Amino acid sequence: QVQLAESGGGSVQAGGSLRLSCAASGRTFSNYAMGWFRQRPGKEREFVAAITWSTGYIKYADSVKGRFTISRDNAKNMIYLQMNSLEPEDTAVYYCAADPNYGISTMWAAYEYDYWGQGTQVTVSS
């Protein structure tokens, strides 16, 4: 059974940085895409970034390009999201997700992901 566990959330002032981690277990993830999504207060869940485990292909939402970096550690089964230059609009619950049958053109789509973590809260104050 796939399990995803996020950590690293917290409170930070605008302009600050946080690094989120996602520990993945229960399967061999070599054919998976791994994504980060977020849900802001009163909003629907939205795509942040995704990476394919085997090739390292990466996709970002326009709103985070140049500020966030997604990466993976294959040996540790870990996915990371380095978030720099944080803005109050980045305040959200951030979720790690796994897609075992990804398509490059749909890595942004939450409905493609079969497995989700519990989420970690990120709060950015102005």
All heavy atoms as an XYZ file, in Angstrom:
980
protein
N       0.836     -1.189      0.000
C       0.000      0.000      0.000
C       0.876      1.245      0.000
O       1.778      1.384      0.812
C      -0.900      0.008      1.230
C      -1.844      1.179      1.289
C      -2.772      1.111      2.489
O      -2.773      0.125      3.231
N      -3.534      2.143      2.676
N       0.585      2.151     -0.916
C       1.365      3.371     -1.020
C       1.050      4.286      0.158
O      -0.111      4.511      0.497
C       1.070      4.092     -2.343
C       1.752      5.452     -2.375
C       1.513      3.231     -3.525
N       2.094      4.793      0.758
C       1.938      5.793      1.821
C       2.825      6.985      1.511
O       3.982      6.820      1.127
C       2.294      5.191      3.172
C       1.303      4.149      3.658
C       1.560      3.712      5.080
O       2.704      3.526      5.488
N       0.497      3.553      5.850
N       2.258      8.152      1.691
C       2.975      9.398      1.466
C       2.867     10.242      2.734
O       1.752     10.426      3.249
C       2.375     10.158      0.288
C       2.309      9.408     -1.044
C       1.546     10.227     -2.077
C       3.698      9.080     -1.542
N       3.984     10.735      3.202
C       3.986     11.510      4.439
C       4.749     12.802      4.226
O       5.961     12.779      3.986
C       4.610     10.699      5.572
N       4.027     13.921      4.313
C       4.648     15.236      4.144
C       5.168     15.745      5.485
O       4.630     15.426      6.544
C       3.645     16.260      3.594
C       2.988     15.881      2.292
C       1.626     15.254      2.490
O       1.383     14.697      3.592
O       0.800     15.300      1.570
N       6.190     16.573      5.388
C       6.710     17.269      6.560
C       7.383     18.549      6.101
O       7.612     18.740      4.902
C       7.703     16.390      7.331
O       8.803     16.058      6.512
N       7.670     19.419      7.060
C       8.409     20.630      6.740
C       7.597     21.897      6.669
O       8.153     22.971      6.455
N       6.293     21.784      6.825
C       5.482     22.988      6.817
C       5.724     23.831      8.053
O       6.402     23.418      8.989
N       5.162     25.033      8.029
C       5.321     25.927      9.170
C       4.918     27.329      8.825
O       4.268     27.560      7.792
N       5.309     28.254      9.677
C       4.991     29.665      9.484
C       6.263     30.424      9.165
O       7.303     30.197      9.787
C       4.342     30.233     10.746
O       3.113     29.596     11.014
N       6.174     31.330      8.218
C       7.329     32.099      7.789
C       6.854     33.466      7.323
O       5.691     33.625      6.914
C       8.083     31.348      6.661
C       7.235     31.244      5.411
C       9.427     31.976      6.374
N       7.727     34.432      7.387
C       7.383     35.753      6.877
C       7.591     35.812      5.369
O       8.371     35.024      4.800
C       8.236     36.811      7.575
C       7.859     37.029      9.032
C       8.489     38.279      9.605
O       9.615     38.619      9.255
N       7.767     38.949     10.494
N       6.901     36.734      4.745
C       7.042     36.935      3.306
C       8.506     37.151      2.952
O       9.230     37.859      3.649
C       6.207     38.122      2.850
N       8.916     36.507      1.868
C      10.309     36.563      1.446
C      11.147     35.425      1.985
O      12.283     35.223      1.537
N      10.602     34.678      2.924
C      11.324     33.580      3.529
C      11.256     32.300      2.707
O      10.696     32.275      1.604
N      11.839     31.259      3.283
C      11.932     29.973      2.584
C      11.498     28.834      3.497
O      11.631     28.915      4.722
C      13.375     29.716      2.132
O      13.814     30.696      1.226
N      11.001     27.782      2.867
C      10.706     26.528      3.546
C      11.022     25.391      2.587
O      10.936     25.557      1.367
C       9.226     26.434      3.944
C       8.739     27.220      5.162
C       7.217     27.131      5.256
C       9.383     26.722      6.427
N      11.352     24.238      3.134
C      11.515     23.046      2.314
C      10.570     21.974      2.818
O      10.654     21.546      3.980
C      12.950     22.519      2.346
C      13.149     21.392      1.322
C      14.569     20.912      1.219
N      14.891     19.912      2.228
C      15.808     18.964      2.045
N      16.476     18.885      0.907
N      16.053     18.098      3.008
N       9.700     21.543      1.941
C       8.784     20.455      2.248
C       9.404     19.138      1.811
O      10.094     19.068      0.787
C       7.450     20.651      1.541
C       6.727     21.968      1.791
C       5.380     21.970      1.080
C       6.569     22.242      3.267
N       9.120     18.103      2.561
C       9.581     16.761      2.232
C       8.397     15.818      2.146
O       7.400     15.996      2.854
C      10.552     16.250      3.304
O      11.682     17.074      3.419
N       8.531     14.820      1.297
C       7.508     13.788      1.164
C       8.205     12.432      1.160
O       9.004     12.151      0.263
C       6.714     13.971     -0.116
S       5.541     12.638     -0.472
N       7.908     11.639      2.164
C       8.459     10.294      2.250
C       7.470      9.320      1.624
O       6.309      9.241      2.062
C       8.712      9.928      3.705
N       7.920      8.600      0.607
C       7.066      7.658     -0.110
C       7.460      6.228      0.230
O       8.643      5.899      0.251
C       7.188      7.893     -1.615
N       6.472      5.391      0.474
C       6.754      4.005      0.813
C       5.646      3.104      0.305
O       4.565      3.566     -0.066
C       6.895      3.850      2.329
O       5.684      4.185      2.986
N       5.935      1.798      0.258
C       4.931      0.810     -0.083
C       4.980      0.279     -1.490
O       4.306     -0.698     -1.803
N       5.733      0.918     -2.355
C       5.823      0.456     -3.747
C       7.199      0.805     -4.298
O       7.957      1.542     -3.684
C       4.769      1.168     -4.625
C       3.350      0.818     -4.367
C       2.957     -0.504     -5.001
N       1.654     -0.937     -4.540
C       0.501     -0.562     -5.062
N       0.495      0.258     -6.094
N      -0.627     -1.008     -4.578
N       7.457      0.273     -5.483
C       8.573      0.760     -6.277
C       8.038      1.876     -7.151
O       7.099      1.666     -7.918
C       9.157     -0.365     -7.139
O       9.632     -1.404     -6.296
C      10.287      0.169     -7.998
N       8.621      3.052     -7.041
C       8.040      4.228     -7.666
C       8.673      4.601     -9.001
O       8.425      5.685     -9.513
C       8.137      5.407     -6.700
C       7.268      5.239     -5.482
C       7.777      4.712     -4.303
C       5.929      5.583     -5.512
C       6.981      4.546     -3.189
C       5.118      5.424     -4.398
C       5.647      4.904     -3.242
N       9.465      3.711     -9.570
C      10.238      4.081    -10.745
C       9.372      4.535    -11.913
O       9.811      5.313    -12.754
C      11.126      2.923    -11.176
O      10.340      1.768    -11.408
N       8.130      4.081    -12.008
C       7.256      4.453    -13.121
C       6.225      5.513    -12.729
O       5.276      5.746    -13.482
C       6.528      3.229    -13.656
C       7.491      2.234    -14.281
O       8.449      2.619    -14.929
N       7.244      0.966    -14.056
N       6.435      6.143    -11.610
C       5.477      7.112    -11.099
C       5.883      8.541    -11.437
O       7.060      8.855    -11.617
C       5.384      7.026     -9.574
C       4.526      5.898     -9.047
C       4.776      4.585     -9.375
C       3.479      6.180     -8.174
C       3.993      3.567     -8.867
C       2.699      5.166     -7.643
C       2.961      3.855     -7.993
O       2.185      2.844     -7.478
N       4.883      9.407    -11.455
C       5.097     10.843    -11.330
C       4.685     11.236     -9.919
O       3.707     10.702     -9.376
C       4.271     11.613    -12.353
N       5.419     12.150     -9.350
C       5.144     12.638     -8.008
C       4.843     14.123     -8.095
O       5.573     14.873     -8.754
C       6.344     12.406     -7.096
C       6.793     10.964     -7.035
S       5.564      9.867     -6.319
C       5.503     10.473     -4.630
N       3.781     14.518     -7.444
C       3.375     15.916     -7.539
C       3.192     16.568     -6.191
O       2.983     15.908     -5.179
N       3.296     17.889     -6.211
C       2.911     18.721     -5.078
C       1.702     19.553     -5.515
O       1.726     20.172     -6.584
C       4.037     19.647     -4.661
C       5.151     18.984     -3.921
C       6.358     18.589     -4.420
C       5.181     18.629     -2.534
N       7.120     18.013     -3.445
C       6.418     18.030     -2.269
C       4.271     18.769     -1.476
C       6.783     17.570     -1.000
C       4.622     18.306     -0.221
C       5.865     17.716      0.011
N       0.707     19.537     -4.675
C      -0.487     20.341     -4.873
C      -0.727     21.158     -3.614
O      -0.165     20.858     -2.561
C      -1.709     19.447     -5.154
C      -1.657     18.751     -6.482
C      -0.863     17.627     -6.667
C      -2.393     19.223     -7.554
C      -0.797     16.993     -7.894
C      -2.339     18.597     -8.788
C      -1.543     17.476     -8.951
N      -1.549     22.181     -3.735
C      -1.881     22.962     -2.549
C      -3.345     23.362     -2.588
O      -3.950     23.457     -3.655
C      -0.993     24.197     -2.433
C      -1.213     25.235     -3.511
C      -0.180     26.346     -3.382
N      -0.376     27.397     -4.379
C       0.464     28.409     -4.567
N       1.565     28.503     -3.816
N       0.209     29.317     -5.479
N      -3.863     23.597     -1.411
C      -5.236     24.076     -1.301
C      -5.241     25.292     -0.394
O      -4.972     25.193      0.810
C      -6.168     22.994     -0.757
C      -7.635     23.373     -0.830
C      -8.550     22.176     -0.777
O      -8.158     21.079     -0.401
N      -9.802     22.373     -1.167
N      -5.515     26.436     -0.995
C      -5.587     27.685     -0.258
C      -6.970     27.836      0.355
O      -7.934     27.234     -0.133
C      -5.256     28.849     -1.184
C      -3.822     28.814     -1.667
C      -3.468     30.023     -2.491
N      -3.840     29.864     -3.882
C      -3.540     30.747     -4.830
N      -2.880     31.835     -4.522
N      -3.917     30.535     -6.070
N      -7.079     28.618      1.415
C      -8.383     28.780      2.074
C      -9.460     29.223      1.092
O      -9.281     30.216      0.367
C      -8.101     29.867      3.126
C      -6.639     29.753      3.401
C      -6.008     29.370      2.097
N     -10.537     28.490      1.050
C     -11.662     28.841      0.195
C     -11.459     28.548     -1.281
O     -12.297     28.920     -2.104
N     -10.356     27.870     -1.618
C     -10.053     27.589     -3.027
C     -10.009     26.085     -3.271
O      -9.907     25.284     -2.339
C      -8.694     28.197     -3.390
C      -8.567     29.678     -3.150
C      -9.284     30.489     -4.197
C      -8.970     31.969     -4.051
N      -9.646     32.777     -5.085
N     -10.043     25.722     -4.533
C      -9.897     24.321     -4.901
C      -8.412     23.942     -4.880
O      -7.531     24.794     -4.959
C     -10.480     24.075     -6.287
C     -11.987     24.229     -6.346
C     -12.562     23.776     -7.675
O     -11.788     23.440     -8.579
O     -13.799     23.766     -7.799
N      -8.182     22.652     -4.785
C      -6.810     22.167     -4.813
C      -6.182     22.496     -6.168
O      -6.814     22.330     -7.212
C      -6.792     20.655     -4.575
C      -5.434     20.086     -4.241
C      -5.544     18.672     -3.749
N      -6.286     18.582     -2.494
C      -6.376     17.474     -1.767
N      -5.769     16.360     -2.168
N      -7.065     17.462     -0.646
N      -4.931     22.960     -6.140
C      -4.278     23.372     -7.376
C      -2.886     22.776     -7.486
O      -2.207     22.503     -6.491
C      -4.192     24.894     -7.451
C      -3.351     25.538     -6.378
C      -3.264     27.052     -6.514
O      -3.738     27.607     -7.515
O      -2.696     27.674     -5.601
N      -2.470     22.626     -8.719
C      -1.159     22.060     -9.032
C      -0.060     23.049     -8.673
O      -0.191     24.249     -8.898
C      -1.115     21.729    -10.523
C       0.226     21.323    -11.028
C       0.770     20.097    -10.703
C       0.954     22.178    -11.836
C       2.019     19.717    -11.184
C       2.201     21.817    -12.314
C       2.729     20.587    -11.995
N       1.038     22.506     -8.131
C       2.217     23.315     -7.828
C       3.404     22.870     -8.680
O       3.997     23.664     -9.405
C       2.574     23.228     -6.334
C       3.877     23.972     -6.045
C       1.435     23.770     -5.477
N       3.757     21.593     -8.587
C       4.912     21.077     -9.311
C       4.832     19.561     -9.361
O       4.172     18.941     -8.526
C       6.215     21.506     -8.639
N       5.514     18.976    -10.351
C       5.551     17.518    -10.457
C       6.871     17.096    -11.066
O       7.512     17.862    -11.805
C       4.390     17.005    -11.294
N       7.258     15.863    -10.761
C       8.506     15.302    -11.270
C       8.296     13.819    -11.534
O       7.596     13.139    -10.776
C       9.647     15.531    -10.253
C      10.995     15.107    -10.813
C       9.361     14.819     -8.931
C      12.185     15.566     -9.969
N       8.886     13.331    -12.624
C       8.818     11.897    -12.883
C       9.985     11.213    -12.177
O      11.110     11.707    -12.200
C       8.882     11.588    -14.378
O      10.123     12.074    -14.909
C       7.734     12.232    -15.114
N       9.665     10.085    -11.543
C      10.696      9.453    -10.724
C      11.846      8.923    -11.565
O      13.004      9.007    -11.180
C      10.079      8.305     -9.921
C      10.794      8.156     -8.621
C      12.055      7.673     -8.418
C      10.299      8.509     -7.324
N      12.367      7.711     -7.089
C      11.327      8.217     -6.401
C       9.111      9.034     -6.861
C      11.176      8.439     -5.035
C       8.964      9.252     -5.505
C       9.981      8.956     -4.608
N      11.574      8.388    -12.728
C      12.634      7.742    -13.501
C      13.503      8.733    -14.258
O      14.728      8.660    -14.209
C      12.018      6.743    -14.477
O      11.099      7.402    -15.326
N      12.881      9.688    -14.949
C      13.656     10.572    -15.818
C      13.926     11.936    -15.204
O      14.769     12.675    -15.700
C      12.936     10.795    -17.157
O      11.717     11.509    -16.920
C      12.636      9.464    -17.831
N      13.185     12.278    -14.156
C      13.366     13.594    -13.565
C      12.734     14.720    -14.353
O      13.077     15.891    -14.156
N      11.821     14.385    -15.268
C      11.107     15.440    -15.999
C      10.285     16.248    -15.007
O       9.631     15.697    -14.141
C      10.201     14.812    -17.050
C       9.364     15.810    -17.815
C       9.876     16.471    -18.911
C       8.057     16.114    -17.423
C       9.118     17.394    -19.611
C       7.292     17.027    -18.104
C       7.828     17.663    -19.215
O       7.069     18.580    -19.903
N      10.310     17.580    -15.164
C       9.701     18.480    -14.182
C       8.718     19.423    -14.846
O       8.956     19.907    -15.964
C      10.790     19.285    -13.443
C      11.580     18.365    -12.490
C      10.191     20.447    -12.673
C      12.774     19.025    -11.858
N       7.658     19.692    -14.130
C       6.671     20.686    -14.571
C       6.302     21.545    -13.367
O       6.176     21.043    -12.244
C       5.435     19.986    -15.131
C       4.435     20.900    -15.789
C       3.245     20.114    -16.305
C       3.582     19.261    -17.497
N       3.685     20.048    -18.741
N       6.154     22.855    -13.607
C       5.768     23.799    -12.562
C       4.526     24.571    -12.958
O       4.309     24.846    -14.145
C       6.875     24.829    -12.294
C       8.125     24.287    -11.673
C       9.269     24.090    -12.438
C       8.180     23.975    -10.318
C      10.427     23.591    -11.875
C       9.343     23.477     -9.736
C      10.455     23.284    -10.532
O      11.610     22.802     -9.962
N       3.756     24.962    -11.960
C       2.714     25.947    -12.194
C       3.370     27.301    -12.445
O       4.425     27.606    -11.867
C       1.789     26.033    -10.989
N       2.759     28.118    -13.278
C       3.328     29.429    -13.604
C       3.508     30.282    -12.354
O       4.461     31.063    -12.260
C       2.423     30.158    -14.594
C       2.492     29.555    -15.988
O       3.432     28.792    -16.273
O       1.588     29.859    -16.797
N       2.635     30.114    -11.389
C       2.662     30.954    -10.198
C       3.875     30.702     -9.310
O       4.197     31.538     -8.452
C       1.383     30.749     -9.382
O       1.255     29.392     -8.996
N       4.557     29.587     -9.501
C       5.692     29.269     -8.633
C       7.007     29.155     -9.396
O       8.065     28.965     -8.784
C       5.446     27.968     -7.833
C       4.124     28.051     -7.072
C       5.474     26.744     -8.729
N       6.975     29.277    -10.707
C       8.199     29.175    -11.506
C       9.213     30.213    -11.050
O       8.869     31.388    -10.858
C       7.884     29.375    -12.986
C       7.391     28.135    -13.694
C       7.137     28.421    -15.173
C       6.565     27.222    -15.873
N       6.196     27.510    -17.280
N      10.444     29.764    -10.895
C      11.500     30.672    -10.470
C      11.604     30.838     -8.963
O      12.584     31.392     -8.463
N      10.593     30.359     -8.230
C      10.619     30.475     -6.771
C      10.677     29.104     -6.091
O      11.307     28.956     -5.045
C       9.369     31.218     -6.277
C       9.243     32.619     -6.814
C       8.103     33.376     -6.117
N       6.808     32.739     -6.304
C       6.014     32.354     -5.305
N       6.402     32.536     -4.043
N       4.841     31.801     -5.554
N      10.009     28.134     -6.661
C       9.948     26.786     -6.082
C      10.781     25.825     -6.917
O      10.854     25.956     -8.141
C       8.517     26.281     -6.036
C       7.601     26.991     -5.069
C       7.980     28.160     -4.419
C       6.346     26.469     -4.797
C       7.137     28.808     -3.530
C       5.482     27.096     -3.910
C       5.885     28.271     -3.286
N      11.358     24.841     -6.248
C      12.124     23.803     -6.931
C      11.725     22.445     -6.394
O      11.804     22.211     -5.178
C      13.628     24.005     -6.726
O      14.007     25.301     -7.200
C      14.418     22.944     -7.486
N      11.317     21.565     -7.289
C      10.988     20.196     -6.902
C      12.187     19.311     -7.204
O      12.901     19.517     -8.203
C       9.728     19.696     -7.635
C       9.256     18.354     -7.073
C       9.947     19.608     -9.132
C       7.889     17.901     -7.604
N      12.430     18.339     -6.338
C      13.537     17.417     -6.559
C      13.201     16.072     -5.929
O      12.231     15.945     -5.185
C      14.833     17.979     -5.973
O      14.721     18.148     -4.570
N      14.037     15.088     -6.243
C      13.800     13.743     -5.711
C      15.119     13.132     -5.284
O      16.182     13.470     -5.804
C      13.138     12.857     -6.755
C      14.071     12.383     -7.874
C      13.329     12.024     -9.102
N      14.113     11.287    -10.088
C      15.082     11.796    -10.834
N      15.459     13.035    -10.666
N      15.692     11.046    -11.751
N      15.022     12.226     -4.340
C      16.169     11.413     -3.928
C      15.726      9.964     -4.096
O      15.000      9.431     -3.255
C      16.550     11.719     -2.490
C      17.800     10.978     -2.033
O      18.019      9.835     -2.505
O      18.532     11.529     -1.214
N      16.157      9.353     -5.176
C      15.696      8.001     -5.484
C      16.097      6.999     -4.405
O      15.336      6.096     -4.063
C      16.235      7.556     -6.835
C      15.581      8.283     -7.981
O      14.973      9.339     -7.794
N      15.697      7.740     -9.173
N      17.288      7.160     -3.875
C      17.788      6.193     -2.899
C      16.969      6.218     -1.607
O      16.801      5.188     -0.950
C      19.247      6.466     -2.598
N      16.457      7.407     -1.275
C      15.711      7.549     -0.025
C      14.207      7.540     -0.235
O      13.453      7.652      0.738
C      16.112      8.851      0.676
C      17.567      8.889      1.109
C      17.883     10.199      1.806
C      19.316     10.247      2.265
N      19.660     11.538      2.910
N      13.762      7.462     -1.495
C      12.320      7.560     -1.792
C      11.721      8.836     -1.226
O      10.656      8.833     -0.607
C      11.565      6.346     -1.264
C      11.502      5.211     -2.265
O      12.201      5.234     -3.271
N      10.691      4.218     -1.998
N      12.405      9.937     -1.452
C      11.974     11.230     -0.943
C      11.750     12.208     -2.093
O      12.490     12.217     -3.075
C      13.017     11.821      0.004
C      13.242     11.030      1.264
S      11.848     11.092      2.411
C      11.862     12.825      2.869
N      10.733     13.030     -1.939
C      10.449     14.130     -2.845
C      10.517     15.411     -2.024
O      10.038     15.443     -0.878
C       9.053     13.995     -3.476
C       8.953     12.704     -4.257
C       8.739     15.190     -4.377
C       9.818     12.641     -5.486
N      11.077     16.454     -2.604
C      11.241     17.711     -1.898
C      10.616     18.856     -2.697
O      10.544     18.799     -3.930
C      12.720     18.006     -1.662
C      13.446     16.920     -0.925
C      14.246     16.001     -1.610
C      13.326     16.790      0.452
C      14.906     14.998     -0.941
C      13.991     15.782      1.138
C      14.768     14.889      0.434
O      15.427     13.881      1.107
N      10.218     19.873     -1.965
C       9.782     21.113     -2.590
C      10.456     22.257     -1.845
O      10.084     22.570     -0.717
C       8.260     21.264     -2.550
C       7.711     22.459     -3.314
C       7.915     22.283     -4.819
C       6.241     22.705     -3.002
N      11.464     22.828     -2.476
C      12.137     23.995     -1.920
C      11.364     25.233     -2.333
O      11.173     25.472     -3.534
C      13.580     24.081     -2.418
C      14.334     25.297     -1.937
C      14.580     25.291     -0.443
O      14.928     24.271      0.128
N      14.389     26.445      0.199
N      10.908     25.990     -1.352
C      10.080     27.159     -1.627
C      10.813     28.408     -1.158
O      11.068     28.556      0.044
C       8.732     27.036     -0.917
C       7.988     25.751     -1.249
S       6.333     25.692     -0.546
C       6.717     25.685      1.198
N      11.164     29.257     -2.097
C      11.864     30.509     -1.790
C      10.972     31.698     -2.136
O       9.982     31.562     -2.861
C      13.162     30.589     -2.580
C      14.139     29.487     -2.228
O      14.172     29.007     -1.106
N      14.940     29.087     -3.199
N      11.343     32.853     -1.640
C      10.601     34.090     -1.909
C       9.105     33.893     -1.675
O       8.268     34.271     -2.499
C      10.852     34.558     -3.354
O      12.216     34.761     -3.590
N       8.790     33.315     -0.564
C       7.394     32.998     -0.269
C       6.565     34.263     -0.124
O       7.040     35.299      0.377
C       7.301     32.156      1.002
C       7.655     30.677      0.793
C       7.995     30.011      2.108
C       6.525     29.955      0.096
N       5.321     34.148     -0.563
C       4.370     35.256     -0.545
C       3.150     34.844      0.283
O       2.860     33.642      0.396
C       3.945     35.585     -1.983
C       5.091     35.897     -2.905
C       4.684     35.904     -4.369
O       3.530     35.511     -4.678
O       5.526     36.307     -5.214
N       2.431     35.808      0.822
C       1.213     35.445      1.571
C       0.249     34.577      0.755
O      -0.443     33.728      1.327
C       0.606     36.805      1.907
C       1.792     37.718      2.000
C       2.743     37.242      0.929
N       0.254     34.773     -0.563
C      -0.629     33.985     -1.430
C      -0.223     32.518     -1.505
O      -0.976     31.692     -2.027
C      -0.653     34.567     -2.836
C      -1.278     35.958     -2.961
C      -0.416     37.066     -2.387
O       0.832     36.887     -2.317
O      -0.973     38.104     -1.982
N       0.956     32.191     -1.004
C       1.388     30.790     -0.971
C       0.844     30.056      0.250
O       1.046     28.836      0.375
C       2.917     30.707     -0.958
C       3.537     31.248     -2.230
O       3.025     30.930     -3.319
O       4.547     31.982     -2.124
N       0.182     30.772      1.135
C      -0.413     30.136      2.311
C      -1.431     29.099      1.877
O      -2.370     29.407      1.136
C      -1.087     31.190      3.207
O      -0.079     32.049      3.744
C      -1.850     30.525      4.345
N      -1.229     27.863      2.330
C      -2.079     26.751      1.895
C      -1.680     25.486      2.642
O      -0.634     25.442      3.302
C      -1.918     26.516      0.394
N      -2.517     24.479      2.492
C      -2.111     23.123      2.867
C      -1.483     22.501      1.631
O      -2.095     22.514      0.550
C      -3.306     22.280      3.354
C      -2.846     20.864      3.684
C      -3.947     22.929      4.574
N      -0.284     21.986      1.784
C       0.450     21.405      0.669
C       0.395     19.880      0.767
O       0.642     19.305      1.834
C       1.897     21.883      0.686
C       2.030     23.294      0.181
C       1.600     24.379      0.940
C       2.562     23.560     -1.080
C       1.689     25.681      0.477
C       2.672     24.863     -1.557
C       2.229     25.907     -0.774
O       2.328     27.193     -1.247
N       0.073     19.254     -0.369
C      -0.089     17.811     -0.438
C       0.912     17.202     -1.419
O       1.147     17.743     -2.495
C      -1.494     17.452     -0.927
C      -2.602     17.896     -0.019
C      -3.210     19.136     -0.190
C      -3.065     17.069      1.009
C      -4.244     19.550      0.644
C      -4.100     17.471      1.844
C      -4.678     18.710      1.652
O      -5.704     19.107      2.471
N       1.435     16.079     -1.037
C       2.235     15.239     -1.921
C       1.318     14.192     -2.539
O       0.420     13.676     -1.851
C       3.346     14.586     -1.100
S       4.385     13.430     -1.991
N       1.529     13.870     -3.804
C       0.673     12.907     -4.484
C       1.485     12.046     -5.439
O       2.533     12.473     -5.936
C      -0.422     13.640     -5.252
N       0.971     10.844     -5.708
C       1.661      9.891     -6.582
C       0.732      9.415     -7.690
O      -0.417      9.054     -7.433
C       2.173      8.704     -5.768
N       1.273      9.390     -8.903
C       0.515      8.970    -10.079
C       1.239      7.814    -10.741
O       2.300      8.009    -11.328
C       0.385     10.156    -11.036
C      -0.329      9.786    -12.320
O      -0.849      8.655    -12.419
O      -0.374     10.634    -13.219
N       0.677      6.608    -10.677
C       1.369      5.451    -11.238
C       1.261      5.315    -12.754
O       1.958      4.488    -13.349
C       0.661      4.268    -10.561
C      -0.713      4.772    -10.282
C      -0.560      6.245     -9.982
N       0.390      6.100    -13.374
C       0.175      5.983    -14.822
C       0.168      7.362    -15.469
O      -0.769      7.733    -16.162
C      -1.157      5.281    -15.097
C      -1.183      3.863    -14.564
O      -0.393      3.013    -14.966
N      -2.080      3.606    -13.636
N       1.234      8.084    -15.233
C       1.227      9.486    -15.630
C       1.365      9.658    -17.143
O       1.910      8.806    -17.843
C       2.344     10.252    -14.921
C       3.733      9.888    -15.412
C       4.332     10.585    -16.464
C       4.449      8.860    -14.806
C       5.603     10.246    -16.898
C       5.713      8.515    -15.242
C       6.283      9.215    -16.291
O       7.537      8.876    -16.706
N       0.870     10.801    -17.578
C       1.133     11.278    -18.920
C       1.776     12.647    -18.805
O       1.383     13.451    -17.942
N       2.751     12.912    -19.635
C       3.469     14.190    -19.549
C       2.500     15.363    -19.645
O       2.649     16.377    -18.966
C       4.546     14.279    -20.643
C       5.647     13.243    -20.397
C       5.142     15.684    -20.700
C       6.440     13.466    -19.149
N       1.493     15.219    -20.491
C       0.589     16.337    -20.734
C      -0.427     16.541    -19.619
O      -1.130     17.555    -19.610
C      -0.145     16.144    -22.066
O      -0.923     14.960    -22.004
N      -0.529     15.586    -18.704
C      -1.548     15.694    -17.652
C      -0.945     15.629    -16.252
O      -1.659     15.372    -15.281
C      -2.605     14.594    -17.803
O      -1.959     13.318    -17.817
C      -3.427     14.792    -19.057
N       0.334     15.894    -16.127
C       0.965     15.838    -14.809
C       0.429     16.919    -13.885
O       0.593     16.847    -12.681
C       2.483     15.995    -14.943
C       3.170     14.772    -15.513
S       4.908     15.073    -15.892
C       5.573     15.376    -14.266
N      -0.219     17.927    -14.446
C      -0.764     19.012    -13.650
C      -2.121     18.668    -13.037
O      -2.641     19.392    -12.187
C      -0.957     20.246    -14.529
C      -1.832     19.938    -15.714
C      -1.443     19.519    -16.944
C      -3.267     19.969    -15.745
N      -2.535     19.291    -17.746
C      -3.660     19.567    -17.050
C      -4.246     20.305    -14.816
C      -4.985     19.494    -17.432
C      -5.581     20.235    -15.195
C      -5.928     19.822    -16.496
N      -2.724     17.569    -13.486
C      -4.120     17.282    -13.161
C      -4.240     16.444    -11.886
O      -3.772     15.307    -11.835
C      -4.784     16.552    -14.318
N      -4.914     16.997    -10.889
C      -5.081     16.292     -9.627
C      -5.802     14.954     -9.803
O      -5.507     13.982     -9.104
C      -5.837     17.173     -8.644
N      -6.728     14.879    -10.750
C      -7.503     13.652    -10.927
C      -6.651     12.485    -11.415
O      -7.058     11.330    -11.338
C      -8.681     13.884    -11.887
C      -8.308     14.299    -13.295
C      -7.854     13.375    -14.228
C      -8.419     15.622    -13.691
C      -7.517     13.757    -15.519
C      -8.086     16.019    -14.974
C      -7.634     15.076    -15.886
O      -7.302     15.463    -17.143
N      -5.452     12.779    -11.896
C      -4.561     11.726    -12.382
C      -3.867     10.979    -11.236
O      -3.359      9.895    -11.423
C      -3.487     12.321    -13.291
C      -3.995     12.804    -14.632
C      -4.318     11.659    -15.584
O      -3.736     10.566    -15.421
O      -5.162     11.844    -16.464
N      -3.842     11.600    -10.072
C      -3.052     11.072     -8.966
C      -3.905     10.165     -8.087
O      -4.979     10.553     -7.623
C      -2.464     12.232     -8.151
C      -1.399     12.964     -8.919
C      -1.727     13.876     -9.920
C      -0.055     12.732     -8.663
C      -0.743     14.525    -10.652
C       0.935     13.389     -9.373
C       0.586     14.283    -10.364
O       1.567     14.931    -11.081
N      -3.396      8.972     -7.838
C      -4.150      7.970     -7.097
C      -3.902      8.012     -5.595
O      -4.733      7.530     -4.816
C      -3.791      6.567     -7.595
C      -4.281      6.308     -9.016
O      -5.098      7.105     -9.510
O      -3.835      5.325     -9.619
N      -2.760      8.515     -5.203
C      -2.366      8.458     -3.799
C      -2.012      9.847     -3.305
O      -1.340     10.611     -4.005
C      -1.180      7.511     -3.608
C      -1.413      6.138     -4.189
C      -0.878      5.792     -5.425
C      -2.189      5.212     -3.505
C      -1.100      4.535     -5.964
C      -2.414      3.948     -4.045
C      -1.871      3.617     -5.266
O      -2.111      2.376     -5.795
N      -2.449     10.131     -2.073
C      -2.255     11.458     -1.493
C      -1.787     11.348     -0.051
O      -2.181     10.442      0.684
C      -3.579     12.232     -1.519
C      -4.038     12.555     -2.895
C      -4.716     11.738     -3.754
C      -3.813     13.786     -3.599
N      -4.937     12.387     -4.948
C      -4.394     13.634     -4.879
C      -3.190     14.984     -3.276
C      -4.362     14.660     -5.836
C      -3.160     15.985     -4.216
C      -3.742     15.821     -5.480
N      -0.950     12.306      0.332
C      -0.590     12.420      1.734
C      -1.637     13.201      2.496
O      -2.639     13.648      1.930
N      -1.371     13.389      3.790
C      -2.326     14.085      4.657
C      -2.218     15.602      4.543
O      -3.147     16.310      4.944
C      -2.085     13.670      6.119
C      -2.371     12.210      6.398
C      -3.842     11.885      6.324
O      -4.694     12.710      6.607
N      -4.149     10.671      5.910
N      -1.123     16.076      4.031
C      -0.949     17.519      3.871
C      -0.154     18.132      5.004
O      -0.123     17.617      6.123
N       0.482     19.256      4.687
C       1.217     20.016      5.681
C       0.924     21.497      5.472
O       0.886     21.976      4.334
C       2.727     19.726      5.607
O       3.411     20.392      6.666
C       3.340     20.142      4.272
N       0.686     22.206      6.554
C       0.268     23.602      6.473
C       1.474     24.516      6.293
O       2.479     24.392      7.005
C      -0.477     24.001      7.752
C      -0.865     25.461      7.837
C      -1.983     25.829      6.873
O      -2.979     25.116      6.772
N      -1.825     26.953      6.152
N       1.347     25.422      5.345
C       2.334     26.487      5.147
C       1.610     27.816      5.312
O       0.598     28.062      4.643
C       2.981     26.399      3.756
C       3.829     27.636      3.480
C       3.816     25.129      3.641
N       2.122     28.646      6.204
C       1.523     29.954      6.450
C       2.581     31.020      6.243
O       3.637     30.979      6.869
C       0.951     30.045      7.873
O      -0.018     29.004      8.059
C       0.289     31.396      8.100
N       2.285     31.961      5.350
C       3.213     33.050      5.045
C       2.555     34.358      5.464
O       1.485     34.704      4.973
C       3.567     33.078      3.555
C       4.621     34.155      3.289
C       4.051     31.715      3.083
N       3.203     35.060      6.360
C       2.654     36.319      6.863
C       3.350     37.491      6.191
O       4.535     37.416      5.842
C       2.805     36.396      8.373
O       4.166     36.278      8.736
N       2.602     38.572      6.041
C       3.158     39.760      5.376
C       3.839     40.681      6.362
O       3.767     40.493      7.568
C       2.035     40.509      4.667
O       1.024     40.852      5.580
